[in-house]
Amino acid sequence: MKRRPGKSGFVKLLATETTLLSADPLIGLIELETDTGTINLAMNRIVAERLLSAVIEFLQAGEGDDAPTFAVERSQ
């Protein structure tokens, strides 16, 4: 099924929900409800960490009123 973008030309995220399937190994589902339909994504720890990293990178780019209101501590 091909998804068509909304009127703005972008797909709008309306809601999210996660479902934990297993804690060891960490496996779950993330459901993204959009204005064009639902996207279901299966994920493990590696995928979740990649998503988290991308979102943190995006948020850290904010300036002014959109500047981040959190700090990230990385452990090695």
N, C-alpha and C positions, 0 to 999 in steps of 0.2 A: 504494500500500500504506500503510495507516494503522499507525503504530507505537504500541504500548501501553507505558506506563511500567512499570518493574520493580516489585517488591513494595514498595519504599520510596516509590513515587509519582514517582520521578525516574529518568531514564535514566542509567545508570552508564557512564562511559568506561572501557574496559578496556585499549585500546592505540591508538596512532596510528602512521601511516606516511606519509611524503611521497615523491612521485615528481617529479623535475624533468623536464619535457618540453622546455623551451627556456630558455636563459640570456639570450638577447637576441632578442625580448622575453622577460622572465621570466614563465614560465607553468608551472604544475605542478598536481599533485593532492594532496589530503590525504585520507587514509582514516581515519575514526574508527570503531573497533570498539567497539560498545556491547553491553550485556546484552540489547538487543532487536534487534540486527542491525547492519549496516554502513552508515555514511553516507559517501558519496563527494562531495567538494567540489572543483570546479575553481577555481583561483585564479590571479590575476596579482599583480603587485607591489602594486597599490592595495589589493586584498582582503587580502593578507598583512599589509600595514602596519596596516590597520584591525583585524584579528584580534589582532595583536601589541599594539596600543594598548589594546584592551579587556582583554587578559590583564594587562598592566602596571598598568592602573588598578585591576583587581581585587586584584592582589597588594599594591599599595601601600596598600590599605585594611586590611591585616592589622595586628593589635596583639598585644602580649605575645609568646608563643612563635611566633605566626604573623606577626610583623612581617617586612617584607621584609629579605632578606639581600643585596640588590644595590642599586646606584645606577644611575640613568638619566641620561645626558647627552644633551640634545637639541641638535641642530645646526640652524641656520636656513639 
